[in-house]
Amino acid sequence: MAGDGSLKKIELVAYKDGNFSDEAGFSFSGLINPSSYKKSYSIDYAPRKELGGNSASPSFTKMGQEEINFDLVLDATGIIPPPIGTEITPLATLIENLEATVYTYDGDTHQPSFVSISWGDLAFNGRMTKMSIDYKMFTPGGVSLRANVSLSFIQFVSFDQATSQSDKQSPDMTHIITIKDGDTLPRLCQQIYGKSDYYLQVASINELSSFRSLEIGSQIFFPPLK
């Protein structure tokens, strides 16, 4: 739990549905956290040319989807000690676990999984658009022991969330959430509002001394959006 002093690992969890309520049974926790991540924002415009004019005047259509990019280092050399009581996981197994979470086609839903990404202040729900693997450090027999994996995700917002966000006259419902192990304010804000950016405002409204310290069993008030 955030605030307990332990090292938080980046976690990717696969879901079958766009509401991120039905887990697909696959998840991946990075042994080595990313050194950085990049979020991109966009606004969509349609070209509009005035009658008799020589240049186009962009006309706003909608807010674009957010994107996130980061690199993961997967290591099976033993330089990074595995958790106590466990053995070193082969690189091929690490890659299989990651692919099962973000890439594998689900025969039941007939599509790849939806993916929830959480790490510290980061809470992002989306779908993978690109993954590239750079294999490194080989044994004499040609078996790779380390790989750099570049991942790109595009934001996914459910139909209900999109409808709520686009209807500026319809306020969202008030939510009171009971905190459970693993909850973070950014991740809860992502689930409730569709964006993690409101976590500082929610912390202030609930008079929390630190948004990182959430007591299991306590209740947090999430006001409606205006």
C-alpha positions as CSV (number, residue, x, y, z in Angstrom):
1,M,0.0,0.0,0.0
2,A,1.2,3.5,-0.8
3,G,3.0,5.2,2.1
4,D,4.2,2.0,3.9
5,G,7.8,2.6,2.7
6,S,8.0,-0.5,0.5
7,L,9.1,-0.4,-3.1
8,K,6.1,-0.2,-5.4
9,K,6.4,-2.2,-8.6
10,I,4.7,-1.2,-11.8
11,E,1.7,-3.4,-12.3
12,L,-0.3,-4.2,-15.4
13,V,-3.6,-6.1,-15.1
14,A,-5.6,-7.5,-18.0
15,Y,-9.4,-7.1,-18.1
16,K,-12.0,-8.6,-20.4
17,D,-14.3,-5.5,-20.4
18,G,-14.0,-1.8,-21.0
19,N,-15.4,-1.0,-17.6
20,F,-12.4,-2.7,-16.0
21,S,-14.5,-4.8,-13.7
22,D,-13.9,-8.4,-15.1
23,E,-10.3,-9.4,-14.7
24,A,-9.0,-11.7,-17.5
25,G,-6.7,-13.7,-15.1
26,F,-3.4,-12.2,-16.3
27,S,-1.2,-9.6,-14.7
28,F,2.4,-8.5,-14.9
29,S,4.5,-6.9,-12.2
30,G,7.9,-5.5,-13.2
31,L,10.9,-6.5,-11.2
32,I,12.7,-3.3,-12.5
33,N,10.5,-0.2,-12.6
34,P,10.7,2.1,-15.7
35,S,13.2,5.0,-15.5
36,S,10.5,7.2,-16.9
37,Y,7.2,7.3,-18.8
38,K,5.7,9.7,-21.3
39,K,2.1,10.8,-21.5
40,S,0.8,12.4,-24.7
41,Y,-2.4,14.5,-25.1
42,S,-4.2,15.5,-28.3
43,I,-7.1,17.6,-29.5
44,D,-9.0,16.7,-32.7
45,Y,-9.9,19.4,-35.2
46,A,-11.7,19.3,-38.5
47,P,-10.5,21.5,-41.3
48,R,-12.9,24.4,-42.1
49,K,-12.3,26.6,-45.0
50,E,-14.3,29.9,-45.3
51,L,-16.0,30.7,-48.5
52,G,-13.6,32.6,-50.7
53,G,-10.8,32.1,-48.2
54,N,-7.3,30.8,-49.0
55,S,-6.5,29.0,-45.7
56,A,-8.3,26.4,-43.5
57,S,-9.6,27.4,-40.1
58,P,-9.4,24.3,-37.8
59,S,-12.7,23.7,-36.0
60,F,-12.7,21.8,-32.7
61,T,-14.4,18.4,-32.8
62,K,-13.4,16.5,-29.6
63,M,-10.7,15.9,-27.1
64,G,-8.3,13.2,-28.4
65,Q,-7.3,10.1,-26.5
66,E,-4.3,10.1,-24.1
67,E,-1.4,7.9,-24.9
68,I,1.4,6.6,-22.6
69,N,4.8,5.1,-23.5
70,F,7.4,3.5,-21.3
71,D,10.2,0.9,-21.4
72,L,10.5,-2.2,-19.2
73,V,13.8,-4.0,-18.5
74,L,13.2,-7.8,-18.2
75,D,16.2,-9.4,-16.5
76,A,17.0,-13.1,-16.0
77,T,20.7,-12.8,-15.2
78,G,20.4,-12.9,-11.5
79,I,22.0,-9.5,-11.0
80,I,18.6,-8.3,-9.7
81,P,17.7,-10.7,-6.9
82,P,14.2,-12.3,-7.2
83,P,11.8,-12.0,-4.3
84,I,12.8,-14.0,-1.2
85,G,11.9,-17.7,-1.6
86,T,11.6,-17.6,-5.3
87,E,13.9,-18.6,-8.1
88,I,15.1,-16.6,-11.1
89,T,12.3,-16.5,-13.8
90,P,13.6,-17.3,-17.3
91,L,13.4,-14.4,-19.7
92,A,11.1,-16.4,-22.1
93,T,8.7,-16.9,-19.2
94,L,8.7,-13.2,-18.3
95,I,8.0,-12.3,-21.9
96,E,5.2,-14.9,-22.1
97,N,3.6,-13.4,-18.9
98,L,3.8,-9.9,-20.3
99,E,2.4,-10.9,-23.7
100,A,-0.5,-12.8,-22.0
101,T,-1.4,-9.5,-20.2
102,V,-1.2,-6.9,-22.9
103,Y,-1.1,-8.7,-26.3
104,T,-2.7,-12.1,-26.4
105,Y,-6.0,-12.4,-28.3
106,D,-8.9,-13.6,-26.1
107,G,-11.0,-16.2,-27.8
108,D,-14.0,-15.5,-25.5
109,T,-14.2,-11.8,-26.2
110,H,-12.6,-12.0,-29.7
111,Q,-10.2,-9.1,-29.0
112,P,-7.0,-8.4,-27.0
113,S,-7.4,-7.4,-23.3
114,F,-8.0,-4.0,-21.8
115,V,-5.1,-3.1,-19.5
116,S,-5.0,-1.2,-16.3
117,I,-1.5,0.3,-15.5
118,S,-0.7,1.5,-12.0
119,W,2.6,2.7,-10.4
120,G,2.8,5.4,-7.7
121,D,0.9,8.4,-9.0
122,L,0.3,6.7,-12.4
123,A,-3.2,5.2,-13.1
124,F,-4.0,4.6,-16.7
125,N,-6.7,2.4,-18.4
126,G,-6.1,1.6,-22.0
127,R,-5.1,-0.9,-24.7
128,M,-1.7,-1.7,-26.1
129,T,-1.0,-0.4,-29.5
130,K,2.7,-1.4,-29.9
131,M,5.3,-3.6,-28.2
132,S,8.9,-4.0,-29.4
133,I,11.4,-6.3,-27.7
134,D,15.2,-5.7,-27.9
135,Y,17.0,-8.9,-26.8
136,K,20.4,-8.5,-25.0
137,M,23.1,-10.4,-23.1
138,F,23.2,-13.9,-24.6
139,T,24.6,-17.2,-23.2
140,P,27.2,-19.1,-25.2
141,G,24.2,-21.2,-26.5
142,G,22.4,-18.1,-27.8
143,V,19.8,-17.8,-25.1
144,S,19.0,-14.2,-24.2
145,L,19.1,-13.2,-20.5
146,R,17.9,-9.6,-20.7
147,A,15.5,-7.6,-22.9
148,N,14.3,-4.0,-23.2
149,V,10.6,-3.9,-24.0
150,S,9.1,-0.7,-25.4
151,L,5.3,-0.4,-24.8
152,S,2.7,2.0,-26.1
153,F,-0.9,2.3,-24.9
154,I,-3.9,4.4,-25.9
155,Q,-6.5,5.4,-23.4
156,F,-9.7,3.6,-23.3
157,V,-12.9,5.2,-21.8
158,S,-16.0,3.2,-21.6
159,F,-19.2,4.3,-23.3
160,D,-20.8,5.3,-20.0
161,Q,-17.8,7.4,-19.0
162,A,-17.6,9.0,-22.4
163,T,-21.3,9.9,-22.3
164,S,-20.9,11.4,-18.8
165,Q,-17.9,13.4,-19.8
166,S,-19.5,14.7,-23.0
167,D,-22.7,15.7,-21.3
168,K,-21.7,18.9,-19.5
169,Q,-25.2,19.5,-18.1
170,S,-25.4,16.1,-16.3
171,P,-23.3,16.0,-13.1
172,D,-21.7,12.7,-12.1
173,M,-22.9,10.9,-9.0
174,T,-21.2,11.2,-5.6
175,H,-19.1,8.2,-4.7
176,I,-18.0,7.0,-1.2
177,I,-15.3,4.3,-1.5
178,T,-14.1,2.0,1.2
179,I,-10.3,1.7,0.8
180,K,-8.9,-1.8,0.3
181,D,-5.3,-3.0,0.1
182,G,-3.6,-1.7,-3.1
183,D,-5.9,1.3,-3.7
184,T,-4.4,4.6,-4.6
185,L,-6.1,7.9,-5.1
186,P,-4.9,8.3,-8.7
187,R,-6.2,4.9,-9.6
188,L,-9.5,5.5,-7.9
189,C,-9.9,8.8,-9.7
190,Q,-9.2,7.1,-13.0
191,Q,-11.9,4.5,-12.3
192,I,-14.5,7.1,-11.1
193,Y,-13.8,10.2,-13.3
194,G,-12.0,8.6,-16.2
195,K,-8.9,10.7,-15.4
196,S,-6.3,10.3,-12.6
197,D,-5.5,14.1,-12.5
198,Y,-8.1,14.9,-9.7
199,Y,-6.3,13.0,-6.9
200,L,-4.9,16.2,-5.2
201,Q,-8.3,17.8,-5.2
202,V,-9.9,14.7,-3.7
203,A,-7.1,14.5,-1.1
204,S,-7.8,18.1,-0.1
205,I,-11.5,17.7,0.1
206,N,-11.0,14.6,2.4
207,E,-8.4,16.6,4.4
208,L,-5.8,13.9,3.9
209,S,-2.3,14.7,5.2
210,S,-0.9,12.8,2.3
211,F,-2.6,11.3,-0.8
212,R,-0.1,8.4,-0.6
213,S,-1.3,7.3,2.9
214,L,-4.7,5.6,2.6
215,E,-5.9,3.6,5.6
216,I,-7.4,0.3,4.7
217,G,-11.1,0.3,5.7
218,S,-11.4,4.1,5.7
219,Q,-13.9,5.8,3.4
220,I,-13.0,8.4,0.8
221,F,-15.5,10.9,-0.5
222,F,-15.4,11.5,-4.3
223,P,-17.6,14.5,-5.2
224,P,-19.5,14.9,-8.5
225,L,-17.8,16.7,-11.3
226,K,-19.1,20.0,-12.3
